[in-house]
Amino acid sequence: RIYDEIGYWGVTARQFVNDLKALGDITHINLHINSPGGDVFDGIAIFNALKHHGAAITVHIDGLAASMASVIA
């Protein structure tokens, strides 16, 4: 889930990537987003981590996916 700003004050790329790795070897990700967006650099890192993960991804916009969150979606 990305339910906060992206970056220092919310969901950081480091935190997200560590959480993604902790899931282990999975084939499908349901990503839920409710975020006003945030830091471009952390957002691109999150996007690329998901892109290169290899699992199929279904994105659910639970409220808002603005700015950088829309790029990740």
SVG drawing of the C-alpha trace seen along z (x, -y; Angstrom):
<svg xmlns="http://www.w3.org/2000/svg" viewBox="-11 -16 28 33">
<polyline fill="none" stroke="black" stroke-width="0.4" points="0.0,0.0 1.0,-3.6 -1.2,-5.5 0.9,-8.6 3.1,-11.1 6.0,-9.6 9.4,-10.5 10.9,-11.6 7.7,-12.5 5.8,-9.4 6.6,-6.3 10.3,-6.3 11.8,-4.3 14.1,-2.5 11.1,-1.4 9.0,-0.4 11.8,1.7 12.6,3.4 8.9,4.2 8.7,5.5 11.7,7.8 10.2,9.1 7.2,10.4 9.5,13.1 8.9,14.9 5.4,13.9 3.7,13.8 1.0,11.2 0.9,7.8 -2.2,5.9 -1.0,2.3 -3.4,0.0 -2.8,-3.7 -4.2,-6.7 -1.5,-9.4 -1.1,-13.1 2.2,-12.2 5.5,-13.5 9.2,-13.3 10.1,-12.5 13.3,-10.6 11.7,-8.3 8.7,-7.8 10.8,-6.8 12.7,-4.4 9.4,-2.8 8.2,-2.7 11.3,-0.9 11.3,1.5 7.8,2.6 8.6,2.6 11.6,4.9 10.0,7.2 8.6,9.7 5.2,10.1 1.9,9.2 0.6,6.0 -2.9,4.8 -3.3,1.2 -6.3,0.1 -6.8,-3.6 -8.5,-3.7 -8.8,-7.5 -6.3,-9.6 -3.3,-9.0 -2.0,-12.4 1.3,-13.7 4.1,-11.1 1.5,-8.5 -0.2,-8.6 3.1,-7.8 3.5,-4.8 0.0,-3.7"/>
</svg>
